Amino acid sequence: MPTCKECDNEVDSLVTVKVAGKAKKLCEDCADRAREEAEVAEESEAVVQNMMGFKGRR
């Protein structure tokens, strides 16, 4: 059985998710959490950039 790298639980299958530019193999629950965290981080970065008047992207 494969083991999730995030929660160390044995699962039936792993899902590959890109987090911060790196691919990780996680279980479904951890993959959903990682996607949500990435979306929140991206939105908060956009808000800060708008506050500071930043017009370009990294």
N, C-alpha and C positions, 0 to 999 in steps of 0.2 A: 504494500500500500504506500502511495506517495504521502509525504509529510509537508504541510504548509510551513513556509519559512517564517511567517509572521506569528502564528499562534501555536506552532509545534503540534498540531493535531493531525492524526491520520485521516485522510479524506479519500473519497472514491476517485476524484479527478481534480486536477489543478488548472487554473486559468492564468494565462499570461497577461500581465497588465504593465503598461509603461508608467513608471512613477519617477518623476524628476529626470526624465530622459533615459532611465534604465529599465529594462524589462525584468519583471519579477514574476515568479510562479507562486500564486497564492490560491487559497480556497475561495469559494464563491463569496462568503461573508466578508473576508478580509479584502477581496478585490473590490467589492462594492464600497467598503469604507475608504479604501485608497482612492477610488475614483471621486468620491464625494469630497475628500480632503483636498485633492488636486484642483477640483472645480472651485472650492472656497478660496484656496490660495490664489488662484488665477484672478478671481473676481476682486479680492482684496487688493491685489497688486494693481489692477486697473483703476480702482478707486483712488489709491494713493497717487498714481501717476497723473490722474485727472486733477487732483488737488494741487499738485506741484506744477501743473501746466506742461507736462511732458508730452510731446507730440509724436515721437517715434516709438518703435518697438526695439527690444533688445536684439 
